[in-house]
Amino acid sequence: MKKIYVINPRPVVIDAACDNGLIVTVLVDNDTSANELEEKARILKVANCSDPILIIDTMLKDGVNFGDLETICLGLGDLSSEVASMVNASLCLSTSKFATFQSLEMMRNKLMLREAMGKTCAQYSGEFCKAYDASDVLNMLSSSSSGIIIKPIDSSGSKNVHSVVSIEQWDDISSSIKYPVLVEERFIGREYSVESISIDGKHQNLMVTQKTLGGETGLVEVAQLQPASLSESERQGLFTAAQAILDLVGYRFGLSHIEFILQQGKPKLVEAHGRVGGDRIADLLKYSTGASAFERLMVALKKGIHLPVKETKIRACIEYIDLRNCLQSDEQWHERMWECEDVVETMILKPQEERLKIEKSSDRHAYVIKVTSEE
């Protein structure tokens, strides 16, 4: 692999690609500012980066040929990874260096994945149904002793996800539900994610991330910790479950991020993604395994090999901070955070006037990344 066309990347993605000798072209939407990327790579504007036809046209006009085995289109989000897969397949680019659309869609579409799991991965699932109206939801609620989780069928994250354990809770949210929805058995336990990378269908386990949930719904991820505090048998159980999901969907190449709840020591699937975890999980891996997720991906693209996972004896975490009651200025907050031991990065995500209740991931106000040596 020599050249990559990357859809709306972070600067660290470009750095990782260039460090591994790849020629990078960045694809961004026409109305997107790319000032911070222009010094790092060539920029091509596309009318809509969610439209694979427009990206194909842009790449052809840029000189890419059908069947070019040294060029690939790369997307690192739920949608952009699917767009890139369609672009690569349509242009007959290197078939072994990208995930198929089918494998990505089976993970993105929660109902499709649950249905597929019934054949070979039922032990990692639970009761579920596609609810077309309130009666379907109430039937699931009445039959589940631990409550239910209501989710949109084909989106990710905490937006429009509800945990319901009583009729009273259902009454509070019922008018906001847009059908059809996926209703799942509610699992009880701490949540984790397995970070992996696959080359030619061979999956390398990188790390288990431990999650802390909070916000108004109790379902928003407010902290990520690597490595997770687990027994070795629990860790291996999560690795085994993640590989089973990847094999089930036929995932062949790329980063993946699969979330589970450990219920009485048994992994139960929350959701799966054919991309790296959000919340700077890719960056935390640099500290906990010796290389970031993006560095590992670029080596896989360039050389077709897995970088080793090092035991670094480092704990890395990201914590999201609710600033609604913060009386300091943003500058004072940054200064106070940097006075804390082991802080390596701080970021404010919302201006003061937009710091509202945290009901979904995009509502979070600020974060701090901390790195601690265990030696």
C-alpha positions in Angstrom: 0.0 0.0 0.0 1.3 3.4 -1.0 -1.6 5.9 -1.0 -4.6 6.5 1.2 -7.6 8.8 0.8 -8.9 9.5 4.3 -12.4 10.8 5.0 -12.5 13.6 7.6 -9.6 12.4 9.7 -8.1 13.8 12.9 -4.6 15.2 12.6 -3.1 12.2 14.5 -4.4 9.9 11.8 -2.4 11.8 9.1 0.7 11.8 11.4 0.5 8.0 11.8 0.1 7.5 8.0 3.0 9.8 7.1 5.2 8.3 9.8 4.7 4.9 8.0 5.6 6.2 4.6 2.0 6.5 3.2 1.0 9.3 0.9 -2.1 10.9 2.3 -4.9 12.8 0.7 -7.6 14.1 2.9 -11.3 14.2 1.8 -13.4 16.8 3.5 -16.9 18.3 2.9 -17.0 21.5 0.9 -18.2 23.5 4.0 -15.6 22.0 6.4 -12.6 24.0 7.4 -9.4 22.0 7.0 -6.9 24.6 8.2 -5.3 22.3 10.8 -4.9 19.6 8.2 -3.5 21.6 5.3 0.0 21.6 6.7 0.0 17.8 7.0 -1.6 16.6 3.8 -3.2 17.5 0.5 -6.9 18.4 0.8 -9.6 17.5 -1.7 -13.1 19.0 -1.2 -16.2 16.8 -1.8 -19.7 18.1 -1.9 -20.8 15.4 0.5 -18.4 12.9 2.0 -21.3 10.7 3.0 -22.0 10.0 -0.7 -19.7 7.3 -2.1 -20.5 8.2 -5.7 -19.1 11.7 -5.1 -15.9 10.4 -3.5 -15.5 7.9 -6.4 -15.8 10.7 -8.9 -13.3 12.8 -6.9 -10.7 10.0 -6.7 -11.1 9.2 -10.4 -10.6 12.8 -11.4 -7.5 12.8 -9.1 -5.9 10.0 -11.2 -6.9 6.9 -9.3 -7.4 3.9 -11.6 -9.8 1.0 -11.4 -8.0 -2.0 -9.8 -5.2 0.1 -8.2 -3.8 -2.2 -5.6 -1.6 0.5 -4.1 -4.4 2.9 -3.1 -7.2 2.7 -0.6 -10.0 4.9 0.8 -10.2 4.9 4.5 -13.0 5.9 6.9 -12.7 5.7 10.7 -16.3 6.3 11.8 -19.5 4.1 11.7 -20.7 5.9 8.5 -17.4 6.8 6.9 -16.1 3.3 7.2 -19.1 2.0 5.2 -18.7 4.8 2.6 -15.0 3.9 2.2 -15.9 0.2 1.8 -18.3 1.0 -1.0 -15.7 3.2 -2.7 -13.0 0.6 -2.5 -15.3 -2.2 -3.8 -16.6 0.0 -6.6 -13.1 1.0 -7.7 -11.8 -2.6 -7.3 -9.0 -1.4 -4.9 -7.0 -3.7 -2.7 -9.6 -6.2 -1.6 -7.7 -7.6 1.4 -7.1 -4.1 3.0 -10.7 -3.1 3.8 -13.7 -4.5 5.6 -16.7 -5.5 3.5 -19.8 -3.4 3.6 -21.8 -6.4 4.8 -19.5 -7.0 7.8 -19.7 -3.3 8.8 -23.5 -3.1 8.3 -24.1 -6.2 10.4 -22.4 -4.4 13.3 -24.0 -1.0 12.7 -27.5 -2.4 12.4 -28.2 -3.6 16.0 -31.2 -5.7 15.1 -29.4 -7.5 12.2 -26.6 -8.4 14.6 -28.9 -9.7 17.3 -30.7 -11.9 14.8 -27.4 -13.3 13.4 -26.1 -14.0 16.9 -28.9 -16.5 17.5 -27.2 -19.1 15.3 -23.7 -19.3 16.8 -23.3 -16.6 19.5 -26.5 -16.8 21.5 -24.6 -17.1 24.7 -23.5 -13.5 24.3 -27.0 -12.1 23.7 -30.3 -12.0 25.5 -34.0 -11.6 24.8 -34.8 -8.9 22.3 -37.5 -7.8 19.8 -38.2 -5.2 17.2 -41.0 -3.1 18.7 -43.5 -1.4 16.3 -45.6 0.2 19.1 -46.0 0.6 22.8 -47.6 -2.8 23.3 -44.4 -4.5 22.0 -42.3 -2.6 24.5 -44.6 -3.3 27.4 -44.6 -7.0 26.6 -40.8 -7.1 26.8 -40.9 -5.0 30.0 -43.3 -7.4 31.7 -41.2 -10.4 30.8 -37.8 -9.1 31.8 -37.0 -9.1 35.6 -34.1 -6.8 35.1 -35.7 -4.2 32.8 -35.1 -3.3 29.2 -33.0 -1.1 27.0 -34.6 0.7 24.1 -32.4 1.7 21.2 -32.6 3.0 17.7 -32.1 0.1 15.3 -29.3 1.5 13.2 -27.3 4.2 15.1 -24.6 4.1 17.7 -23.8 5.8 21.0 -26.1 7.0 23.8 -28.4 9.2 21.7 -32.1 8.1 22.1 -31.1 5.1 24.2 -33.3 4.5 27.3 -33.0 2.2 30.3 -36.4 1.2 31.6 -37.0 -0.8 34.8 -40.6 0.2 35.7 -43.9 1.3 34.2 -43.4 4.7 35.7 -40.1 5.2 33.8 -41.8 4.0 30.6 -44.6 6.5 31.1 -42.0 9.3 31.4 -40.4 8.6 28.0 -43.0 6.8 25.9 -44.1 9.9 24.0 -40.5 10.4 22.7 -40.0 7.0 21.2 -39.9 6.8 17.4 -40.8 3.4 16.1 -39.6 0.9 15.2 -37.0 0.4 17.9 -34.9 -2.4 19.2 -35.9 -3.5 22.7 -33.3 -5.6 24.5 -33.0 -7.4 27.8 -31.2 -5.2 30.3 -27.9 -6.7 31.5 -26.6 -6.1 35.0 -22.8 -5.5 35.5 -19.9 -3.3 34.6 -19.4 -2.4 30.9 -16.2 -3.0 29.0 -15.0 -2.8 25.4 -12.5 -4.9 23.5 -10.2 -3.1 21.1 -8.9 -5.3 18.3 -7.3 -5.1 14.8 -7.8 -7.6 12.1 -5.7 -8.5 9.1 -7.0 -11.1 6.6 -9.5 -12.3 9.1 -6.9 -12.9 11.9 -7.9 -10.8 14.9 -5.3 -9.4 17.3 -6.6 -8.5 20.8 -5.2 -5.2 21.8 -6.8 -4.2 25.1 -9.9 -4.3 27.3 -11.2 -0.8 28.2 -13.2 -0.3 31.4 -16.1 2.1 31.1 -17.9 4.3 33.6 -21.4 5.3 32.7 -23.3 8.4 34.0 -25.1 11.5 32.7 -28.8 12.1 33.1 -29.7 8.7 31.7 -26.9 6.7 33.4 -26.0 5.4 29.9 -23.5 8.1 28.8 -19.9 7.0 28.9 -18.1 9.5 31.2 -14.8 7.7 31.7 -12.6 5.1 29.9 -9.7 3.2 31.6 -7.0 1.0 30.2 -6.2 -1.6 31.2 -9.4 -2.7 32.8 -9.4 -4.1 36.3 -10.2 -7.7 35.5 -9.1 -11.2 36.3 -7.2 -13.0 33.5 -10.1 -15.4 33.0 -12.6 -12.5 32.6 -10.2 -10.8 30.2 -9.8 -13.9 28.1 -13.6 -14.4 28.1 -14.1 -10.9 26.7 -11.4 -11.5 24.0 -13.0 -14.8 23.0 -16.5 -13.2 22.8 -15.1 -10.3 20.7 -13.4 -12.7 18.2 -16.6 -14.7 18.0 -18.6 -11.6 16.9 -15.9 -10.6 14.4 -16.0 -14.1 12.9 -19.8 -14.1 12.9 -20.0 -10.9 10.7 -17.0 -11.9 8.5 -14.8 -9.0 9.6 -11.5 -9.3 7.6 -9.6 -6.1 8.0 -9.3 -3.0 10.2 -9.9 -1.8 13.8 -12.8 -2.9 15.8 -14.5 -1.9 19.1 -16.9 -4.3 20.7 -18.8 -3.4 23.9 -19.9 -6.0 26.5 -21.4 -6.1 30.0 -20.0 -8.7 32.3 -23.1 -10.2 33.9 -22.1 -12.7 36.6 -18.8 -13.1 34.9 -20.3 -13.8 31.4 -19.9 -11.4 28.5 -23.1 -10.0 27.1 -23.0 -7.9 24.0 -24.0 -4.2 24.1 -23.0 -3.2 20.6 -20.2 -3.7 18.0 -18.3 -1.4 15.6 -16.0 -1.9 12.7 -13.9 1.0 13.7 -11.8 2.2 16.6 -13.5 3.2 19.8 -14.3 6.9 20.3 -13.5 9.0 23.4 -9.7 9.0 22.5 -9.5 5.2 23.1 -7.2 5.1 20.0 -4.9 7.5 21.8 -5.0 5.7 25.2 -3.7 2.6 23.4 -0.4 4.4 22.8 0.2 4.4 26.5 -1.3 1.1 27.5 0.0 -1.1 24.5 3.0 0.9 23.1 1.3 2.1 19.9 -1.9 4.0 19.1 -4.7 2.4 17.2 -3.9 4.6 14.2 -0.2 3.6 14.2 -1.2 -0.1 14.3 -3.7 0.5 11.4 -1.1 2.2 9.2 1.4 -0.6 9.8 -1.2 -3.1 8.8 -2.0 -1.1 5.6 1.7 -0.6 4.7 3.2 -3.9 5.7 0.3 -6.3 6.4 1.6 -7.2 9.9 0.4 -6.8 13.5 2.5 -4.7 15.8 3.2 -6.5 19.1 1.2 -5.5 22.1 3.6 -4.4 24.9 3.0 -4.7 28.6 3.8 -1.1 29.4 2.7 -1.1 33.1 0.9 2.2 32.4 -2.7 3.0 33.2 -4.3 5.5 30.9 -7.7 7.1 31.4 -10.0 9.8 30.0 -12.5 11.4 32.3 -15.4 13.7 31.1 -16.1 16.6 33.4 -19.5 18.2 34.0 -18.8 22.0 34.2 -22.3 23.2 35.0 -21.3 24.1 38.5 -17.8 25.3 37.7 -17.3 28.9 38.9 -13.9 29.3 37.2 -13.1 30.7 33.8 -12.1 28.2 31.1 -8.5 29.3 31.4 -8.5 28.8 35.2 -10.1 25.4 34.8 -7.3 24.3 32.4 -4.7 25.7 34.8 -6.2 23.8 37.7 -6.3 20.5 35.7 -2.7 20.8 34.7 -1.8 21.2 38.4 -3.1 17.6 38.9 -0.6 14.8 38.8 -0.3 12.7 35.6 -2.5 14.9 33.4 -1.3 14.8 29.7 -4.2 16.5 27.9 -7.2 18.7 28.7 -9.9 19.9 26.4 -13.1 21.9 26.7 -15.8 20.7 24.3 -18.7 23.1 24.9 -18.7 26.9 25.4 -20.3 28.0 28.6 -23.7 28.8 27.1 -24.0 25.3 25.7 -23.2 23.4 28.9 -26.5 21.7 29.5 -27.7 18.4 30.9 -25.5 15.5 29.7 -28.1 13.3 28.0 -25.9 11.9 25.2 -22.2 11.7 24.4 -22.2 14.9 22.3 -23.5 16.9 25.3 -20.3 16.3 27.3 -18.5 19.5 28.4 -14.8 18.7 28.8 -12.3 16.0 29.3 -9.0 15.2 31.0 -6.6 12.5 30.0 -4.4 11.0 32.8 -1.5 8.6 32.5 0.0 6.8 35.5 2.9 4.4 35.6 2.4 1.3 37.8 6.1 0.7 38.2 
